[in-house]
Amino acid sequence: MKKINLISIIILIVSIVYYSYIQNTNNNQIIEEQENFKMCDHKHLVDKVDRLVLPNNVVPSKYDLHLRPNLKDFVFSGKVDITINIVKPTKTIIIHSIDIEIQSVKILNQQATSVTYYEPEEVAILEFQDELPVTENTILSIDFTGILNDKLKGFYRSKYVVNGEDRYIGTTQFEATDARRAFPCFDEPALKSFFNIKITIASHLTALSNMDTTSVIENNDETKTFIFEQTPKMSTYIVAFVVGEFDYIEKFTKEGIRVRVYKCIGNKESSEFALDVATKSLSYFIDYFGIPYPLTKADHIAIPDFTFGAMENWGLITYRESILLTSDKTTLRTKQRIANVIGHELAHQWFGNLVTMEWWSQLWLNEGFATFMGYLSTHHLFPEWEVWNDFSDCYRNGALRLDALENSHAIEVPVRSSSQITEIFDAISYNKGSCVIQMLESRFGESFRKGLHHYLDTHSYKNTNTEDLWASISLISGVDVKSFIDSFTKYPGYPVVSFTPTSTEGTFELTQKKFRLQGSEKSDDPIWNCFIRFQTGSAGQHEFILEKKSDTVTIPNFKQGDWIKPNYGQTGYFRVAYAPETIKSLVPKIKSMEIPTPDRLGLLSDAFNLCKANTTSISAYMDLVMAFEEEKESNVWDFIIDSLSSIQTLVEDQPYSSRFNEIFAQLLKPLSKRLGFEPTKGEPSSDTLLRDKVNTKLGMLGDVDIVAECKKRFEAFQADSSSLPSDIRSTVLATIVKNGGEAEQQIIIDQYLKSSLVAEKNSYLLVLALAPKEELVEKALNFALSSSVRSQDSYMVFFTLPNRVRQFAWAYFTKNFNQINETFKNSPLFGRIIGSCLTSKMDDSQYNEIVNFFKDHPVQIADRSIKQDLEMVTINSNWFKGFNQDLSNWIQSK
């Protein structure tokens, strides 16, 4: 690799920035002067661009790519012929390339005189002696070599075992900016091209790619070449290829599209559930969007080593094995997750693949839509699962929790570099994005669906921005969607709407302000357009848009003493601060469960977070929780248990903590007795999920009945590991580790090493850190970082670290930082791993220690996440100071 000298670095940076500036200002004169750059201060140019893009003097239209991967030596060679248009005369072409050795470059009968790499921007600079003239459909031919890496990105290797023998596949993960690690390319979403792909491999292997094969050629050197059909025009990040030995099963949709699910040979887990879901979901989206699926096949493949849950490569979707394959150890919750993820990835075939965001700042157009659509398809296939309750619990509450922080970001956020792009694959892009889409669908109904059809039809095979989507929905609905929704996409945060009865019957005062967990109002806080749907006991529904800071709404036929629920359905992305009399009127409806599950959940979530912001008392929240003692829905209890558990961690060093735990257990015990310990045939899915949550928490609280039952089940498990049903597995294992010792933990480690079933192995990892002693927690963390655990799975042990051992965990983290950093430095989960090692509250010296550590040991991929975690620590510490005496008094009154 040729190293770049200082002057070349400066020239390169200025060239890229200059071209970025050109693309944003259309300053053609600057293009003509590009060759005359010299060393000087160019900060004024850097400040004017919001992203780092390639020069626009060269535009690709087609790639002819031939790869030769070697799974024995973990290397590959390749040649790519890129059809380009040269739109401005130049002696230099800048192309994305990282971790690749370019062997030769040729264009217009010229060889490149030099190839220089600038690793910080992941590009190669190709220089030519003679100026390249303006021309169309010219071939840029590049020969290159690379390594099948073990970084789980680019073109990488993944290991699996068959009968004790290590086997490997070669696979890809290109989103967001890693196609450049597999072949030199113009690796930006807006630079769509056609792709013709050939792959030459050992004759016993199979190659898969986005398209079907047109032919397979047997070569004379014990290799064969797979030649694939040309792709539609598409972005580089959804190109994919996988090579190895696979089994598959297949079905056809009613439209005649072939659907397959692949897995590595020797894998005994089932593909049947995934295939059924994938086939039906694909047909559902074809009907819903009214736009045909543009390919002839939709392949889904389970990859042994995989960073993300799944990746939407067009026509060849890749997954973690645990999110595609099932066995008798697979829980109901995991099946729901599988169905949801398959729907999410198939929705991307339209939102993201057919129509693609112009730049990564519009990532939410991909991920927000796919998240919402994944729930839509899962609800269509499995209405009995009531997955919209889960959406309210996990996605809506997850978004609101993160978006209440000062270190949140807008849905649309400027990003320039690869690391910045990786950081925004978070709960804002996914969760808040999907909530904004749900809000639009709730308001516009069928006009929303027709607007999506118009958007997809108008912009097929093109790139768009957010305004293009708003324009399509506006055209169909007749409403200016942009002015309605901009406040939710352009700004971080969201409002809390205070809802107060006035002295006039049926008239209520509405006031909005930005919701904060800490801090006060600012003069530049935005005003949101809040679409509010009201449900009343006798006056039906009423809709209103709060477009200013304060307003009044009159509900026709509303009578004094009737109940009213604002934000009915919980589809509005805001919180509600209820007047005490409104809460009082709703309590009977809570107890009778006449109010739908999302609304009961929303009441709790709003009350808890207003308490956390120190605007309402913790005693009022605890009183509200007690009104839910007859609750039956799992998602509502999930929130109650999680909220009380977060309080529990903050008070575990207080004199009243034991009594708090007793009250907590007393709340759950009747529910546990009703549900029993094992699922019953034909029971509602909510009961299956609820039993796991309730009994596991009771086990953590040391409930004697649950602990005794778990010990009995664990004894049977030791004799026969198949004796433990999947839906009580986590309860038994977690309770045994929490209330056991080294022997019990070692049994679970041994079972992990024996098992070949992914769901089963994951269930073991998720309980190891619950051990009661620090030396056992250290053993669990050491095991997680060992070669016995795939690096993609190590995070599971960190994520379950209880608060009581997090001071120890932080010491472990700092002591082993180099190893942990090496394991997770490329993982979008690194930030959450760090957060799992921080106590819920801390004093100033502990806080400063952490801040100073990351000053000395920066983790760029997790920078925003670290700031968010530290902000939450401060919030928790202040919250605890505010509620401590009130909670103590409340407990004493019980």
N, C-alpha and C positions, 0 to 999 in steps of 0.2 A: 504494500500500500504506500503510495507516495504521500508523504506528510506535507501539510500546507504551511508555508512560511508566514510571517507576520503580515507582510504587505499583501500577500494573497488572501489572507483571512479578511483583512479590512476591505479589499476589493470585492470579495465574495459577499460579505455582509451587506455592503452598500449596494451591490448589484441586486441582491434579493430584495432588500428593503425598497430600493429604487423601483424595481419592477412591481412590487406590491403597491407602491405609491401610484405608479402609472395606472394600475388596474382600478384604483380608487378615484383617480382624478382625470384619467384620459389625457394626460399630458404627453402628447406625442413627441414634443421637442426633447423631453428628457430621454426617451428611448434612443433617439438619434445620437445623443451625447454619451451614451453608456460606456463606450469604449474609452472615453477620456477621463474616467475616474482616477483620482489620485488620493493620496493620504490627506485627510482633512477631517474636520469635525462634522459628522453627519447626524448628530443627535436630533436636529430639527426634522429630519426625514423620519427617523425612528418613531418620533412622537406622533406622526401623522398617520401611521398605519395601525390597524387593529388586528392584523394577522400576518403571518409570514407565509407567503405563497411564492410559487416559482415564477420566474419571468414569463411574460406572455408572448415572447417572440417566437415560441415554438408551441404548436398545439397538436396533441396526438389524436388519431382517429381509429387506429386498429393496432392490436398486438398479435404477432405470430410468435408464440412461445413454445420452445421445446426444452423439456427438462429431463435430466438423467440422474435420478436419485439412487444412491447406493446405501442400502439399509445395513450393510455389514460394517462399512467404514464410516458411516454417518456423514457423508459428503454428498454434494450434488454438483453437477455442471449443467450449463444451459446456454441457450442462444435465444435472444429475443430480437425480432425484426419489428420495429415500431414504425408504422406509417404516420408521418407527421406533415403538417403544413408549416413552412417557415414564413412568418408574416412580416418579419423585419430582417434585413441583412445582418448577419452576425458571424463572429468567429468563435463564439462560445455557446455551448448548450449546457444548461444546468438541469440535472435530473436527480430524483431521489434514489439513494442507494446507501445502505448501511450494512455492515457485516458481510459484504460481498466483495470478491476480488474481480474487477473487470479486467479481462485478458486482452480484448481488442475492441476497437470501435471504428466503424466505417460508415461514411455517408457520401453520396455523390462522388464516388471513386476516390475519396480522401480517407486516409487513416487519421485518427486523432493524434496530434503531436504530443499531448499529455492528458493524463487523467489524474485529477487531484481531488482528494476527499476532504470534506469539511464535516467532521463528525457531529459537532454541536447542532447543526441544522440537518444532519442526515442526508447530505447531498454529495454528488460527484460533479465536478466541473470538467466538461469535455472541451478541449481546446483544439482548434484546427488552424493550419497555416494560412489557407486561403479563405476569404470571406464566403460564407454560405449565402447564396442569393435567395430572394423571395421565390418560393416554389410550392406546389401542392403535391400531395401524395408521394413524398420522398421517403425512402426507407433508411431509418437509423438502425444499423445492425450492431448488436453488442454480444460478445461472448463473455461468459462469466463463470465463476465457481463460488461455492458457498459451503457452509457446514450445516448439517441437520442438527440444530442446536437443542439444548435441553431447557430453554427459557420459556417454553410454552407460548411463543409468539413467533411470527414469521413462518418459515417452513421448518418444522421441528419434529423431533422423534418422540415417540410415546411407547413405553414398555408395558407388556402384559406377559402373563405366564401361562404356558400350556404344558400340563403334566410335568411340572417342575423345571421346564426349560424357558428361558427368557426369549421372548419374541419382540419384534418392534414393528411399528407402523410409522410412516411419514405423513404428517398432517399439517394443516395451516390454520393460523388465526391472524387475520390481517386488520381487523378493526381495532383501533382507529387508524393507525399510521404504520402498519408493519408489512404491507405488501412489498415495500422497499427492501425488506430483509430477504425476500425470496427471488426477486428479479428487479433490475433497474427499471423504474417506471415513473410516470408523472402522477404521484400518489396523493391526489386531491379529489374530493368527491365531485367537484364540478367538471373535472376533466374526464368525462365519460367516453368510453371507446368500445369497439367490438374486440372480442378475444377468441383467437384460434389456438387451442392448446393441444400439444402432443406430449406424452410422457413415456419414456423408455425405461423399463424396469426388468428385473430378473423374471424369467419366464413363469415361475410359480406364483407370482404376485398378481394382484389386480389393482388397477388404477380407476379412481372415480374423480369426476370434476363437475362443474356446474351443469354441463350438458351431457346428453347421451353420446356414446361412441358412434362414430360413423364406420370405423374399421379397426381391427387389431392386426398388426403386421408381425409375423414371426421372423425374427432376425437370425443370423448365422452364429451369433455369439452367446446363445442361451439367454437372450433377452427378447422382449417383444415391445412393440410401440403401440400405445393406445392413442388414437386420433379422435378428437371430440368435435362435435358440431360447433359452429360459430355461435357465440353468445349473442344475446341482444346487446344493445348499447348500454353500458353499465359502468359503475365506479370500480376502482381497483380494490376497495376494501371488502367487496363481496365476492371477489374471485376466490375459488377454493379448489384444492386437489388433495386427495388422500390416497396413499398407496399401502398395500399390505395384503393380508389374507382375511377374508370376511365371509360370514354367513349372512343371509338376508331372507326376509319374507316380504310378500308384496300383495297389494290389492289395487283395484282401479276405482276411481271416483265415478259417480254417475255421469260425469262429463267425459270420461275416458282417459283421465290423467293417471299415469302409473305412479303409485306411492310405494316406496320401499323403506324398510327399517333395517339398517346394517349393524352388525356388531362383530368384534374380533372373533376368530374361530376359537372354539374351546370355552367360550362364555356360556354358562348354563342358565343365565337369567332370560326372562321372557321378553319378547318384543310385541306380543299380541295386543296388549292394552294400548301401547303407543301407536301401533299401526291403525287400530280402530279409530282412535282419537284423531290422528293426523288425516286420515281419509275423510272423515265426516267434517272436520274443521275446514279443510280446504274447500269442500263443496259449500259450506256455510258462507265463507267469505266471498266466493264467486257470486253467490246469490245476493249477499248483503251489499257489496260494492257495485254490483251490476257491471263489472269489468272482468273479462276472461283472464284466467291465469295464463301467462304468456308462454310457458314452457310445456314440454311434453311429459316431464317427470318431476317428482318432488321426493328427493331422497333425504332420509334422516339417518345419521350415523352416530353411534356411541363411541366416544374417544376415551381411552383409559386415563390420560393426563390432560386436563383441560382447566384453564383458569376460570372462565366464566361459567354460567349455567348453560348457555347455548349461544350459537352464533348463526345469524340469518342468511348465510351465503346463499345466493340465488340458486335454487335447485339442488343444493347439497348442504343441508342444515346440519351443523355439528353440535354435539351435546356432551356434557358429562354423562358418564354411564348411569349415575344415580338419578338423573333427570330424564331418562328415556326408558330404562329397563326396569322390570319388576320381578318380584319373586313372592313366595309365601311370607317373606319377612317384610314386605312393603306395607307401610301403614296407609290408612285412608288419607291422612294429611299429605303424605308423599304422592299418592295418586292424584290428589287435587293439584298439587304443585306441578306434576308432570303434564296434566291436561292444560293447565294455565300457560306453562312455558311453551308447549307445542303451539297453542293458539297465538301466543305472543310472536313467536318466530314466523309463523305462517302469515300473520298480519303484516309483518315486515316485507313480505314478498311484493306487496303493493306499496305500503308506506315505508319507504327507505330504499327499496330496490327498483321498483317501477318508477316511482317519483322520489327524488333524493334531495335532501337539504343542500343548499348551495355551499354552505360552510358549516363547520362543527358548532358554531355559535347557535345554530338552529337544531342542535341534536334532539331537542325535545320533540320536534316534529316526527322523528323516528320513534323515540322511546316512549314518549307520552301516549301517542296513538296506539302503539303496539301493546302497551300495558293495558289500556282500556279495552282494546279489541280482544285481548286474550281472555279477559273476564267475560266479555260479551259472548264469545264462542263457548267458553266453558259452561256458562249459565244455559246456553242453548242446548248443549249436549247432556248436562246433568242438572236440571232444575232443582232436583231434590237436595243438592248440596248447598243451595242458597249462598252462592259465592259472593254476591254483592254485600252480604254481611261481612265477609272476610275483607273485601275491598275497603269498606268503611273502617274496619279495625286496623288493618295492616298498612294499606296504601295511603288512605286519607290521613289517619292519625300520624303515620310516619312522616308525611310531608309537612303537616302542621307543626309537628315537634321540631323538625330541623329548621323550618322556615321562620320560626319565632326567634332565631338567634341573630345577633348582629353580624355574625360571620356566615350568614346564608348568602345566596346569590340569586339574581333574577333567573327566570327560565331561559331567557336569551342573554347569554353572557359572552363578552368578547374573549376569545381564546386565540393564542398565536402558536404555541409550541406543542409538541407531542405530550409533554408532561401535563400541561394545562388542559389539554383535551381529555386526557385520562381522568383528571380530577373531577370533571363534570358528569361522569357516568355515576350519578349519585341519586339520592332520594328526591332532589329537586327536579332533575330532568325526567326521571321515571315517575315518581309518585305525584309531585305537584303537576307535572305535565298531564298525567292521566286524569287528575282531579279537574283541571281546567277543561279537558275534553268532556268529562262527565257533566260538568256544569253547562256546557254548550248543548250537549245532547238532551239534557233535561229541559232546557228552555225551548229549543227549536224543534225537537222531536223529528218527524219525518223530513222536515226541511234540512235538518242536519245531515241525515243520510243522503239525501239528494245532492246536497252541497258537496259531500265527499265524493260522490260519483262524478260531479262536474269537475272537481279539482283533479281527480285521478285521470279522467278522460282528457282533460285539457293539457295536462303536463306530463303525460306518459313519456318515459325515456328522457326526461328533462330534469333540471334542477330548479328548486323553488326556495322561497323564503316564507316566513310566517304570513306576510301580507297577502301572498297568493291564496293561501287557504281561506283567510278571512274574506277575500273578494268573492270566492266561490260560494261560501255559505251566505254572504250578504246578497248575492245575486238571486239565490233561490228564496231566501227568507224575506227579503225586502227590508232587512234591518241592518244598520251600520254596525257590523260585528266588531270591526277594529276599534271603534270608539268605546264600545261596551267592554271589550276584553283586554285592551292594552294595559290597563293598570295591573292586571294579574300576570302579564308576561314581561313587561318592561321593568318592573320594580321587584326587589326582594320583599318578602313579608306578605302580610294579609291583615285585614281589619278584624276587630272585635266589635260587634254591633250590640249596643245596649238597648234592651227592649223593656219599656216601662209603660204600664197603664196610666192613662190620664184620668182626670175627673169626668171626662165625657165617655159615656158607655160606648164601647166598641172602637175607641180611638186610642192609639198607642204612639208613644214617642220613640223614635229610632235615632240613635247617635252612633257614629262610627269613629274609630281612631285605630291607628296601627297597634296591633297586639305585640307586646314585648314581654319577655320573661324577666327582663331587667332593663332599667333605664326609663327615661321619660319621653314625652312627645317632643317632636322636632318640627320646626316651622316648615320644613320642606317635605314632610311626610305626605304621600299621595292621598288622594281621595279615590276610593274604589267605587265602581258601579256594581252594587250588590243586588243580584236577582234573588228575591226572597219569596218563597212559597210558604204560606201559612195554612195550617190545618186546624180546624176547630171542632169542638164536640158536636155542635148543632148548626153552625153557619157554613159548613162546607169548607172549600178551599178558596184562597185569595192570593193573587200574585202582585208583587210590588217591586219596583227598582229604586233602591236608595242611591241617588246620584250625587248627593252632597253630604256635608258633615252631619247635619241634623235635619229631620223631617218628621212628619206625622203620617200615620196610615190609619184609615178607618175601615174596619171589617164590617160589611153590611150584615145586618141581622144578628150580630154578636150580642149576647146577653151577659150581664154581670154574673159572675160565678161560673160561667162556662170555662172549659179549658181551651188553651190555644198553644200551638207548637210552631214557632218560627223555624225557618230552614227545614221544612218538612222533607223527609227523604235524605237529608244531609248531603245534598248535591251542591250546595253553595260553598265556595272555598272561603269560609270565614268562621269565626267563633261567635257565639251568642252569650251575652251576659244577661241572665234572667233576673227579673225582680223576684224577691222572695215569695210574693203572692202567686206569681206564675208557676214557680217550682211547686208550691203547695198544691195548686190545682192539678198538677201533672202527676203527683205521687200516686193517687189511686189508679191512674192509667198505667203507671209503671208496674205496680203490683199485679194488676190484672193482665199486663202485657198487651193491652189494646193498642198502645203506640208501637209502631213497627220497630224491629230490631235496630236498624241503623239510627233511628231517632233516640232510642233508649241509650244506645252506645254514645251518640253525640252529646246527650245531656251529661253523661258521666265525663266524657273527655273535656268538654267545655268547663265543667265545674272543677275538675282536677287541675287543669292548666291555669285557670284564673286563681285558684288557690296557690299554685306554684309561683305565679307572678305576684303573690302577696296582696292581691286585691280582694280576696275573700278568705274566710277562715278555714283552717283544716278541720275544725270541729263540724262546720257546716258540710264539708265534703264527706266526713265519716258518717254523719247522719243520713246523707243522701245514699251512701253505699248500703246502709242498713235497710233502706227501703227496697233493695233488690234481692232480699233473702229468698224470695220465691222465684227468682229468675231461672230460666231453663236454657237459654241460648248460649252456646259455647263462646261466641265472640264477645258477648257482654261480660261473661265471667273471665275471659282472657284479659280484658281491660281491667276489671276489678282486681284480679290477682296481680297483674303487672304493676298497677298503680300502688297497691298496698305493699308489694315487694320493694318498690323503690323507696317508700317511706321506711320500711323495715331496715334497709341498708343504712339509712341515715341515722337511725336511732339505736342501732345495735350496741352502742357503748353507753346507753342511757339506763338509769335505774328502772324505768318502766318498760324496758324492751321485752322482758319475759311476759309481762301481762299483755302487751301488744300482740305478741305471738299467740297467746292463748285466745284472745278475741278473734284473731285472724283464723285460727283453726276452728273455733266454734262456728264461725260463719260458713266454713266449708264442709263441716262434718255432716250436716243433714243432707247435703247434696251428694256426698260420697256414699252415704247409706242408701239413698234412692237409686243411684246409678249402679252400685255394686262394684265388683272388681274386674269382671270380664264382660265383654260385649255380649248382648243377646241377639239372637237371630231376628232380623227385620227391624232392629231399632233405628231411630232417626240418626243420620250422620252426625248431627249436632251432639247427640249423647255420646257417640264414640269418641269424638274429639274432646268433649268436656270431661269425660272420665279420666282421660290421660292427664289433662291439665290439673284437675282438682286433686287426684290421688298423688300425683307427683309432688305437688306443693305440700300436701299433708305429710308426705314422706320426708321432705326437706325440713318440715317443722317438727319432725320426730313423733308423729302420731303413733301411739303404741299399736293400734290395730293394723294400720297400713304397714308399719315396719315388720310386724310379725308375719303378715301375709306375704310380704316381699321376701322375707327370709325363707319361708316355706317354698315359694316359687323358685328361689335361687338355688336351693338344694336340689330340686328336680332338674333345674337348668344345668347344674354341674354334671349330673348323670346323663342328661340328654339335652343338648342345646336347642333342639327343635321343639322342646316341650313348651317353650315360652311364646305365646301368641304375639304377633307383631304389634298389635295395638295396646298391649300392656308392657311391652319390652322396656320402653324408656322409663316407665314408673318403677319397675323392679330394679333395673340396673342403677338408676340414679339414687334410689333410696338405699340400696346396698352399699354403694361407694360412699355416700354421705355418712352413713351410720356404721360403716365397717372400718377395716384397716388395710394393711399392706397385702394380706393374703387375698382378700376380695378383689382389690385392685389388680393384683397379678393374674388372677383367674381371668379377668376381663381382657387384660393385655394378651394373654395366651390365646383366648378365643378370637381376638382380632387377628392374630398371626395365622390362625388356622383357617379362618373363613375366606371364602372366595366371592361372597355375595356383598355387593357394594352397600346396600341398605343396611345390612347387618353390621358391616365394618363401621359404618358411620355411627350407628347407635352406640357402639363401644367407645369411639373417640369422644362423643358428646358428653360422656359422664366421667371420664378419667380425672378431670381437674376438680371434681366436687369433693374429693377426699378431705377428711377433717384436719390433717396435719400438713405443715408446710413441706416436710421432707417428701411426702407423697405427692403433693402438688408439683414439687420440683421433678420428681420422677416422671410424672405425667407430661410435663413440658419437655423434658429431655427426650422422652419417647416420641413426642410429636415432631421434634426436629431431627429425629434419627432417620436413617435410610429405610427403616421399616414402614414409614408412613409417606405416602406420596406428598410432595410439596404442596399440591393443590388442596390437600385435605388437612394439613397441619393446623390451619386456622380454627378448626372446630374445637380443638382443645383450649385454645386461647379464649374463644368467644364465651365459653361457659365458666370462666374463672369467677368465683363468687367474691363479693366485695370484701369479705372478711380476710382474704389472702392477697388482696391487691397491692398492699405495701410490699409484701414479699415478692409479688409478681413484677412490680416495678424494679426492684433490686435485681431480680433475675433478668429482666429485659435489658437493663443497662450493662450488666455483667456479660451478657451473651449477645450484645447488640450486633457485632460483626456477623455472627452466624444467622441471626434473625433477619438482618438487613439483606444478606445474600439470598436467603430463602424467599423473602417477600418483596424485594425491591421493585419488582415489575408487576406486583399484584395490586389491583384496585382495592383489595381488602386490607392492605397494610394499615391504613388509617384506623380501621375498626379494630385491628389487632392491638394497636397502640392504645386505643381507648379502653380496651378490655383490661389493660394493666394499670389503669388509673383509678384510684379510689373515688367514691361518689362525692366526698367532700374532703377538704384538706386545709391546713393552715398556710399562711403566707410563705413560710420557709419551704414547705413541700412543693408548693406551686412554683416558686422561683427556681427550685432545683430542676423541675421538669422543663421550664422555659429555657434555662441555661443549657440544659443537656441538648436540646434540639437546636440551639444556636451553634453548639460545637459539633453536632451530628445531624445536619439537615437531612430531611427525608422529603425530597421535592414532590414525589407522587402523593404524599399524604399531608402536604402543608396546610391546606384548607381544613382538612379533617382534624388535624391536631389543634388548630385554633378553635374549632367548634367544640372539641372535647374539653379543652381548658375553659372555654366560656361556660359550658354546662357545669363544670366543677364549681365555678364561682357562683353560678345561679343556685346550685344545690346547697352550697355553704350558706348563702344569704337566706335561702328559703328555710333551712333548718333553724337558723337563729330566729327567724320570724315566727315559726310555728311551734317551737319546742315546748313552751309553757302551755300554750293552748291545747296541744295534744296530751300533755301530761294531765291537765285538768279533765279533759274529756275521758281519758282512760280511768282516772280515779272515780269518775261518776258512774262507771259501768260495774 
